[in-house]
Amino acid sequence: MYHRTRILDRDVDRIVVPESRRQALYDLAHGQVGCHFSVHKTKQRIGLNFMCPNLVRDVVYSCKCCELCQKRARITYRDCVPIEVGVVSMEPVFSFFYVDCMGPLFNSKAQYNCAIVFLDKTCRFPHAVPLSNLTAKHCCEDMLSLWQFTDVPSRVGMDNANNFTGELTREFMRRIGCAPIFCTPCHPEANSIERTIDTLKSLISKVAQEYPRS
């Protein structure tokens, strides 16, 4: 069966390729004879002598599935695979808290110029308590106040600040049955709460600029 068409002002009879032979034709025109040309040139090569329905769609699919072309293709922004879902944590909610201190927040004298920030590892629940100073006593009191509401976690991730590594905080952790995990010095990325602190600082800064006297 032939299909008559006009190419370059000439009538051409092209062979209509049956469905069972189309994939072999695409592989021949693109890989074995076509030297892995692009979709446009492969389509032109096939279209000179052959005709089949959905030629463009089939050629595009065949070229995209070519293993050699995929390995040699340049990387573009379209190749960035979006992250559909994050890493799912299997730990129970409120069983692991990140704790860190934030401050000083203002250059001027303020009643509450710092805060202690909590972040749950599983559900990313944030909690911040304003403080007048960052002593170990105040930090332990605020930890106990929060954990009376959420239950005492089994582990807590903290940095190596003196109010966390001090004897009072260690004894407090031992008595409530919580294991402290201290981050490696000079590696703040080990504590996931740092991004939460940056967000809180940005929010406080914007509110302070809009309401400077409140």
C-alpha positions in Angstrom: 0.0 0.0 0.0 1.3 3.4 -1.0 0.5 6.9 0.1 0.9 9.7 -2.5 2.2 13.1 -1.3 4.1 16.0 -2.7 7.7 16.7 -1.7 9.7 19.5 -3.2 7.2 20.0 -6.0 7.3 16.3 -6.9 4.7 13.6 -6.5 6.1 10.8 -4.3 4.5 7.4 -3.5 5.6 6.4 0.1 5.2 3.0 1.5 2.7 2.7 4.3 4.5 0.7 7.1 2.4 -1.8 9.0 2.4 -1.5 12.8 4.5 -4.6 13.4 7.4 -3.2 11.3 7.4 0.4 12.6 9.7 0.0 15.5 12.3 -1.7 13.4 12.1 1.1 10.9 12.6 3.7 13.6 15.6 1.9 15.0 17.1 1.6 11.6 16.5 5.2 10.6 17.7 6.6 13.9 20.5 4.2 15.1 21.9 2.0 12.4 21.7 4.3 9.4 20.9 7.7 10.9 23.9 7.9 13.3 21.6 8.9 16.1 20.3 12.1 14.5 17.8 14.4 16.2 14.0 13.9 16.1 13.7 16.4 13.2 16.3 14.8 10.9 15.1 11.3 11.8 11.5 12.2 10.9 12.7 13.8 7.6 14.7 10.7 6.7 11.7 8.3 7.3 9.2 10.7 5.7 11.0 10.6 2.3 10.1 7.0 1.6 7.7 5.8 4.3 4.5 6.8 5.8 2.7 5.7 9.0 0.1 7.3 11.3 1.4 9.3 14.3 4.9 9.4 12.8 6.0 12.4 14.7 4.9 11.0 18.1 6.5 7.6 17.5 9.8 9.1 16.3 9.9 11.4 19.4 9.3 8.5 21.7 11.8 6.3 19.9 14.6 9.0 20.0 13.9 9.7 23.7 14.2 6.0 24.5 17.5 5.6 22.8 20.1 4.6 25.4 23.1 6.1 23.6 21.3 9.4 23.1 20.3 9.6 26.7 23.9 9.1 27.9 25.3 11.8 25.5 22.5 14.3 25.9 23.4 17.6 27.6 21.9 18.3 31.0 19.3 21.0 31.1 16.9 22.4 33.8 14.3 20.0 32.5 16.3 17.1 33.8 16.0 18.2 37.4 13.5 15.8 39.0 11.3 17.6 41.5 11.2 16.1 44.9 7.6 14.9 45.4 7.9 13.9 49.0 10.6 14.3 51.6 12.3 11.6 53.6 9.7 10.0 55.8 10.8 9.5 59.3 9.6 6.4 61.1 10.2 7.7 64.6 7.2 8.6 66.8 6.2 12.2 67.0 7.9 14.2 69.8 10.5 11.4 70.4 13.4 13.5 69.1 13.7 17.3 69.5 16.3 19.7 68.2 17.0 22.5 70.7 19.0 25.6 70.1 19.3 29.2 71.4 18.5 32.3 69.4 19.8 35.8 70.2 20.6 38.5 70.9 17.7 39.7 68.7 18.0 43.5 69.2 20.9 46.0 69.6 18.9 48.0 72.1 18.0 46.9 75.6 14.9 44.7 75.7 13.3 42.6 78.3 13.4 39.4 76.1 16.4 39.7 73.8 16.9 36.0 73.2 14.9 32.7 73.0 15.2 29.0 73.2 13.8 27.2 70.1 12.5 23.6 69.8 11.9 21.6 66.6 10.5 18.1 66.4 12.3 15.9 64.0 9.3 13.9 62.7 6.5 16.4 62.4 8.7 19.6 62.2 6.6 21.2 65.1 8.4 24.4 66.1 8.2 26.1 69.5 10.0 29.2 70.8 10.1 30.6 74.3 11.4 34.2 74.9 14.1 34.5 77.5 15.8 37.4 79.3 19.1 35.4 79.5 20.4 32.1 78.2 21.4 30.4 81.5 21.2 26.7 81.9 18.6 27.1 84.6 16.2 29.0 82.3 16.8 26.5 79.5 16.0 23.5 81.7 12.8 25.2 83.0 11.6 25.8 79.5 12.4 22.3 78.3 10.4 20.9 81.2 7.5 23.2 80.5 7.3 22.1 76.9 7.8 18.5 77.5 5.0 18.4 80.1 2.8 19.1 77.1 4.4 16.9 74.5 5.8 14.1 76.7 9.5 13.7 77.4 11.5 12.8 74.3 14.0 9.9 74.2 16.7 12.0 72.5 17.6 15.7 72.1 19.9 17.2 69.5 21.9 20.2 70.7 25.0 22.2 70.0 28.0 22.5 72.3 26.9 25.7 74.0 27.8 26.1 77.7 24.2 26.1 78.8 23.6 22.7 77.1 26.9 21.0 78.0 26.9 22.2 81.6 26.6 20.0 84.6 23.1 21.3 85.4 21.7 20.4 82.0 23.4 17.0 82.0 21.9 16.1 85.4 18.5 17.4 84.2 18.7 15.1 81.2 19.8 12.2 83.2 16.9 12.5 85.7 14.2 12.8 83.1 15.6 9.9 81.1 16.6 11.8 77.9 19.8 11.2 76.0 21.5 14.4 74.7 23.2 14.2 71.3 25.7 17.0 70.7 26.5 18.2 67.2 30.1 18.2 65.9 31.8 21.6 66.6 31.9 24.0 63.7 29.2 22.0 61.8 25.9 23.8 62.4 24.3 21.9 59.4 24.1 18.9 61.7 21.3 20.7 63.6 18.2 21.0 61.5 16.9 23.8 63.7 19.2 26.4 62.2 16.9 27.0 59.3 13.9 27.4 61.7 15.9 30.0 63.6 16.7 31.9 60.4 13.0 31.9 59.6 12.1 33.2 63.1 14.7 35.9 62.9 13.4 37.1 59.5 9.8 37.2 60.9 10.8 39.1 64.0 12.9 41.6 62.0 9.9 42.3 59.7 7.5 42.8 62.5 10.0 45.0 64.4 10.4 47.3 61.4 6.7 47.6 61.0 6.0 48.1 64.7 9.2 49.5 66.2 7.7 50.7 69.5 5.5 47.6 70.3 
